Amino acid sequence: MSVSRKHLYALAQEWEDQSGHDPRDFYYFRGILDEVLFHADTRYHEYVQHREEGEFPSRLDRWLKNLPDDRERKTLFRMLPSITFIDRVQMMSLQKDAFRRVIVPWLTAGSFSQDALLASDYDARILSLLREYALFSITESFGHSDFLHVNNLTGLRKPKILGEGQPSTGVLPHRDQPLKGLIILEDFVGTGSQARRVIAAIRQSVLRRWRILFVPLILLNQGQQNMAKDKRLRGVDVRPVLVIPDECCLKESAKKGEGAEFSKFRALVKSTARRVLESSGVLDDPPLDAFGYGGSGALVVTCHNTPNNTLPLIHHRSPSWSPLFRRIHHQSKDGLR
């Protein structure tokens, strides 16, 4: 057993011994640690960013040591079960759902009879319909090759990346191409501010009769609401695979239905904000909000990166703060804010 694991188990045992004197305050620190380290061995090792910073147990040990106060360390530890980690298998499952549960029904709505749904050439018909659309993502963080592979899609136009700025004319299909529309995919969308800007520009650039479908694999409810209210996106179908509700996000103000311990987590976010948000140097892009970009309060980590909508105390390294899942902040790898 590594030194970090031994230290973590000793700490969990100490905390359980302390809380055992008052049954009302008892918490299964060792049981939660067992579960967390199981996920570390089977899933968290897939996190690809900043692997030079060590294995998860070492990072967890340093993360807890950010805080000198034992009560604050306990609160930080108790935040662990609230963090959602999307591993590679789960990401590929979301890509399967994006195609089978979202894109296919959108393509076939009103055009497939009951007999067609049961026909022996059903898959070929679906591919034929899909070839009438151009595939895109907004950032390069969406795995086009994985999407095509897990859904067994062949013979399609090569998917392209739109980028987070104004889409160039060289990326968008020419108006004289025999297309019915565009399908835009993305892995994670937070507030939707960047996605709305890019998609609104596309809507203005392509033929009005072209259909546009936007499929985020993961979308915060905040972003879903923002996109629904944006008049520039009229005529654009926004159909996420998974929506994370507000009560699963740790926002500055309490939300109905949020976790019982969120009030303690919220106080910790506020008390550590100055340390967490401090810039680590000229190459850093420090967060501006202790609750994540736009106050999103997300508790999401994906295997390829941590969104900047997620609490910075999880992902940002500062001179006096060591993160649990350090985020790479190049815009092209962030997902959409």
C-alpha positions, 0 to 999 in steps of 0.5 A, a space after each residue: 500500500 502506498 504512503 498516501 493510501 496509508 495516510 488517508 486510511 489513518 486519517 479516515 480512522 481517526 475521523 471515525 473514532 472522533 465522530 463515534 462519540 456522537 452517533 448523530 455526527 457519525 460518518 463512514 469515512 473509511 467506507 467512503 474512502 474505500 469506495 473512492 479509491 475503488 473508483 480511483 483504481 478502476 476509473 479515475 486513472 483515465 483522467 488524461 490531464 497533468 498525469 505528472 502530478 501523480 496518482 489519484 491517492 497522492 492528489 487526494 492526500 495533497 488536496 486535503 492537506 490544503 486545509 489546516 483546519 480538521 473540520 474543513 478537511 472533513 467537509 472537503 472529504 465529504 464533498 467527494 461522493 458529490 463529484 460526478 466522474 464521466 469515464 471513457 466507457 460512460 462517454 462512449 455510452 453517451 455517444 451511443 445514446 446521442 445517435 440512437 436515442 436523439 439523432 435517429 428519432 430526429 432524422 426519421 420523424 414523420 418519414 418512417 412508417 412502422 414497417 420501415 422501422 422493422 425492415 431488414 435494411 433499417 440500418 442502411 436507410 438510417 445511414 442514407 438519411 444521415 448522409 444528407 446532413 453534415 456533422 460538426 462539433 464546436 470544439 475538438 474535445 468531442 471525439 468524432 472518431 469514437 462517435 463514428 466507431 461506437 455507432 458503426 457509422 461509415 461512408 459519411 462526410 468527415 466531421 469538422 470542428 467549427 471552433 469557438 469563434 466566428 465559423 469560417 466559410 471554409 468550414 461550413 458547407 456551401 449553400 449549393 451542396 445537396 444537404 438537408 441540414 447540420 448536426 452539431 455534437 459536443 461533449 459538455 456544455 455549461 451555461 451555453 454562452 459560447 454554444 449560443 454564439 456559434 450556433 446563432 452565427 451558423 443559423 445566419 450563415 446557412 440556408 434557412 431551409 436547412 435543419 439544425 440539430 444540436 446534441 450536447 452529451 452533457 448539458 447543465 440545466 442552466 445552459 438548457 434554460 439559456 438556450 431555450 430563451 435565446 431568440 437567435 436559436 429559433 428553428 434550432 433543435 437542442 436535444 441533450 443526452 443528459 441534463 444535470 439539474 440545478 440541485 446537483 450543482 453547488 451554486 452560491 445560493 441554495 437550490 430546492 432539493 440540493 444535498 443536505 451538506 451543500 450548505 457546508 460545502 458552500 461555506 467552504 467554497 467561499 472561505 477558500 475562494 481567495 486562495 483557490 482563484 489566485 493566479 499561478 503565473 503568467 501562463 495561467 488562466 485563473 477562474 474568476 468565480 469560486 463557483 465556476 464559470 458563470 456561477 454554474 457550480 458544476 461538480 462534473 469531471 470528464 476523463 479528458 478534462 474538467 470543465 471550467 463550469 466545475 468548482 475551481 477548488 476541484 481543478 485549479 492550481 494556485 500558489 497555495 492550492 493543490 487541485 484534485 483533477 487539475 484542468 488544462 485551460 486551452 480553450 479548444 479542450 475545455 468544452 463549452 462554457 
